[in-house]
Amino acid sequence: AGADGAGFAEAPLQDLLVLVVDDNATNRLVAVKSLEALGARASAVDSGPGAVIAAEQGFDLILMDIVMPGVDGFHATRTLANDPATRAIPVIMVSSKGQETDRIWGMRQGAVDYLVKPVRMEDLMQSATNALQHMPLLTTDLDVAYDPLGWFEVSGATDPSVLYKYRKFLGLLETFQVPEP
């Protein structure tokens, strides 16, 4: 429910199987209990390698911490995105690291969104809704053409997930106030 006590129009997490990846036991417990209160079926692991192994069991969504001993969340997300068996599972990075460079790096590794701890439930619900609505089709086929002036053209058959990532990219450009040239 929102701050005014009103519920969400839809319950995007209802009955979804969500994997929480965090090396902190308290964070895992709080996340699992919060997700279950929202109707999700949640499981948790404490490491990047644990996430890669668990993901093969078929999750609908993964919440991935970044700072973990050994294999961090960036590496685990890249591994998931490169594996045909797990690449369609949306990963939302959840970290106390809020620098824009971390956000960009997370998206480049394959995450669909990046939330900064502590995460408000409203933000998690919105991020999960967006991630689930914009699941990539595994048959996306795009052509990119560049011209000498630095412009590029993207064309081909695609799906809404590409537009979602493009909008995220434009938001980052605006945040950094990248000049037109």
Beta strands, then each sheet from edge to edge (+ up, - down):
strand 1: 17-21
strand 2: 41-45
strand 3: 61-64
strand 4: 91-95
strand 5: 113-116
strand 6: 141-146
strand 7: 152-157
sheet 1: 2+ 1+ 3+ 4+ 5+
sheet 2: 6+ 7-
end
